[in-house]
Amino acid sequence: MTEQDSGVPAPSGKVALITGASRGIGYGIAEALVARGDRVVITGRNEDALKEAAGKLGADRVLAVAGKAHDEAHQAVAVERAMETFGRIDYLVNNAGTNPVFGPIADLDLNVARKVFETNVVSALGFAQRTWHAWQKDHGGAIVNIASIAGVSPSPFIGAYGMSKAAMVNLSLQLAHEFAPVVRVNSIAPAVIKTKFAAALYEDREEEAAAGYPMGRLGVPEDIGGAAAFLLSDGAGWVTGQTLVVDGGLFLNAGV
């Protein structure tokens, strides 16, 4: 019986490294890529959660590497193990992020702001540099950075997060310019996605939170998985330096 006969997609030959992928958006992207036959390397802080995610995705197609995204030693190990195991890194998805503070920016602890930028932005640059030198510079590929609508519009009470995601959008532009024509770089700016990370924005009031969305619901990780899979495909071969807003139509209300 072949893999296709068994319902398992034949290997595509492509490999993706996805940070922060033990759950939520990162897991949704990993799931979409594995479903089309890619092999994936997933990272995250919690080793047990990563192992569980790898088991659900298919241990024969997934490598889990635990560590903190902003840790340069972890970045090096993740890329090295990906190359040792699969021999290539065609795609990079910078999804790992943090938002430890909720409140007005006037009272923002600057040490917290530094931590947010270190995790959300500097780590993404670090992974991009390492995958570029390890494989993509000579063989090509694509990068998707997970930004947020908070990075393209004011978002009261999550200002540090929004600033970091605006920086992520600009990082994508800089990388797209410098890495062209061999590597395409784009970002995705989701609205509220139903994940543990965003639970404070909708928990116990999901119907109210979803009321402002023309599509009538909040997003789910699969929505971002599908968008990322497109940007990491030949179908998006002439798309680079773009920010794809995936917001259920939320911005349509801006003129009302």
C-alpha positions in Angstrom: 0.0 0.0 0.0 1.4 3.4 -0.9 1.2 6.5 1.3 -1.5 8.0 -1.0 -3.5 4.7 -0.9 -3.4 4.9 2.9 -4.7 8.5 2.9 -1.3 9.9 3.9 -0.1 12.5 1.4 3.1 11.6 -0.4 6.1 13.6 0.8 6.5 16.9 -1.0 10.3 17.0 -0.4 9.9 20.4 1.3 10.7 21.1 4.9 9.4 23.9 7.2 10.7 25.2 10.5 7.8 26.7 12.6 8.4 28.5 15.9 5.9 28.4 18.7 4.0 25.5 17.1 3.0 23.2 20.0 -0.5 24.7 19.9 -2.6 27.6 18.5 -1.6 29.3 15.2 1.7 27.6 15.0 0.2 24.2 15.3 -2.5 25.1 12.8 0.2 26.0 10.2 2.1 22.8 10.9 -1.0 20.8 10.4 -1.7 22.5 7.1 1.8 21.9 5.8 1.9 18.2 7.0 -1.5 17.7 5.3 0.0 18.6 1.9 3.1 16.4 2.4 5.7 18.7 3.9 7.9 17.7 6.8 8.1 20.2 9.7 10.3 21.1 12.5 8.3 22.6 15.4 9.7 24.6 18.3 8.2 25.7 21.6 9.1 26.2 25.3 7.2 23.2 26.7 8.8 19.9 25.7 5.8 17.8 26.7 3.4 19.9 24.7 5.8 19.7 21.7 6.0 15.9 22.0 2.2 15.7 22.1 1.9 18.0 19.1 4.4 15.9 17.2 2.5 12.7 18.0 -0.7 14.2 16.6 0.9 15.5 13.5 2.8 12.3 12.8 6.1 11.6 14.4 7.6 10.3 11.1 7.1 13.8 9.5 7.8 16.0 12.5 10.9 17.0 14.5 10.3 18.7 17.8 13.0 20.9 19.3 12.2 22.5 22.7 13.5 25.9 23.7 12.8 29.6 24.0 12.6 31.5 20.7 14.8 34.4 21.8 17.6 32.1 23.0 20.3 32.2 20.4 21.6 28.8 21.4 18.2 27.3 20.8 17.9 29.0 17.4 21.2 27.4 16.5 20.2 24.0 17.7 16.8 24.1 16.0 18.4 24.9 12.6 21.2 22.4 13.1 18.9 19.6 14.0 16.6 20.4 11.1 19.5 20.2 8.7 20.8 17.0 10.3 17.4 15.3 10.2 15.9 16.5 6.9 18.8 18.1 5.1 17.1 21.3 4.2 14.9 24.2 5.4 12.7 25.5 2.6 10.3 27.4 4.7 10.5 29.4 7.9 7.4 30.5 9.9 8.2 32.9 12.7 5.1 32.5 15.0 6.5 32.5 18.5 5.4 35.5 20.5 4.5 36.8 23.8 2.1 39.5 25.3 2.7 39.5 29.1 1.1 42.9 29.7 -2.4 44.5 29.3 -2.8 48.2 30.0 -2.2 51.7 28.8 1.2 52.3 27.1 1.8 55.4 29.3 2.4 53.0 32.2 4.3 50.4 30.3 7.3 48.9 32.1 10.2 49.4 29.7 11.7 46.1 30.7 8.5 44.4 29.7 8.6 46.2 26.4 12.2 45.0 25.8 11.1 41.4 26.6 8.2 41.6 24.1 10.5 42.9 21.3 13.2 40.3 22.1 10.7 37.4 21.8 8.5 38.8 19.0 10.9 40.5 16.7 14.6 39.9 17.5 14.0 36.1 17.6 12.4 36.2 14.2 15.4 38.0 12.8 17.7 35.4 14.4 15.8 32.5 12.9 15.7 34.2 9.5 19.5 34.8 9.5 20.2 31.2 10.4 17.9 29.6 7.9 19.3 31.9 5.2 22.8 30.9 5.8 22.0 27.2 6.4 20.0 26.6 3.3 17.9 29.3 1.7 20.7 31.6 0.4 21.8 28.9 -2.0 18.6 27.0 -2.6 15.7 29.4 -2.2 12.6 29.2 -0.2 10.0 31.4 1.6 9.4 33.0 5.0 6.1 33.9 6.7 6.2 36.1 9.8 3.1 36.1 11.9 2.2 39.7 12.7 -1.2 41.0 13.9 -3.9 43.5 13.1 -2.5 45.2 16.2 0.6 45.9 14.1 -1.3 47.8 11.4 -3.8 49.7 13.6 -4.0 51.1 17.1 -4.9 48.4 19.7 -5.6 49.9 23.1 -4.2 48.1 26.1 -1.9 45.8 24.1 0.4 48.6 22.9 3.7 46.8 23.4 2.4 43.8 21.5 1.1 46.0 18.7 4.5 47.9 18.4 6.3 44.6 18.1 4.0 43.3 15.4 4.4 46.6 13.5 8.1 45.9 13.7 7.5 42.4 12.4 5.7 43.8 9.4 8.7 46.1 8.7 11.1 43.2 9.3 9.3 41.3 6.6 9.7 44.2 4.2 13.5 44.4 4.9 14.0 40.7 4.5 11.9 40.6 1.4 14.1 43.3 -0.2 17.4 41.8 0.9 16.6 38.1 0.3 15.1 38.6 -3.2 15.0 37.0 -5.7 15.8 33.7 -4.0 13.6 33.9 -0.9 10.1 35.4 -0.7 9.1 37.0 2.6 5.6 37.9 3.6 3.7 38.4 6.9 0.2 37.5 8.0 -1.8 39.9 10.3 -4.6 38.0 12.0 -7.4 39.4 14.0 -8.6 37.5 17.1 -7.9 33.8 16.7 -9.5 31.4 19.1 -6.3 30.2 20.9 -5.2 30.0 24.5 -2.8 32.9 23.8 -5.8 35.2 22.9 -8.3 33.8 25.3 -8.4 37.0 27.4 -9.8 38.8 24.4 -12.9 36.6 24.0 -13.2 34.2 26.9 -16.7 34.1 28.5 -18.0 36.6 25.9 -17.2 35.0 22.5 -20.6 36.0 21.0 -20.1 39.6 21.9 -16.5 39.6 20.7 -17.5 38.0 17.3 -20.4 40.5 16.8 -18.1 43.1 15.2 -16.9 40.7 12.5 -18.7 40.7 9.2 -18.0 37.0 8.8 -19.9 36.4 12.1 -17.2 34.5 14.0 -13.8 34.7 15.4 -10.9 33.1 13.6 -9.5 29.7 14.2 -5.9 28.4 13.7 -7.0 26.6 10.5 -7.7 30.0 9.0 -4.1 31.1 9.4 -2.9 27.6 8.5 -4.5 27.9 5.1 -3.2 31.4 4.5 0.3 30.4 5.4 0.2 27.3 3.3 -0.7 29.5 0.3 2.1 32.0 0.9 4.5 29.0 1.3 3.6 27.6 -2.1 4.4 27.9 -5.8 1.0 29.5 -6.2 2.4 32.6 -4.4 5.6 32.6 -6.4 5.2 36.3 -7.3 4.1 37.5 -3.9 6.7 39.0 -1.6 6.9 41.9 0.8 3.2 41.8 1.5 1.1 41.7 4.7 -2.0 39.5 4.3 -4.7 40.7 6.7 -6.8 37.7 7.8 -9.5 39.4 9.9 -12.9 38.0 9.1 -13.7 41.4 7.5 -13.2 43.4 10.7 -11.5 46.3 8.9 -14.6 46.7 6.7 -16.2 48.4 9.8 -13.6 51.1 9.8 -15.7 53.4 7.5 -19.0 52.9 9.4 
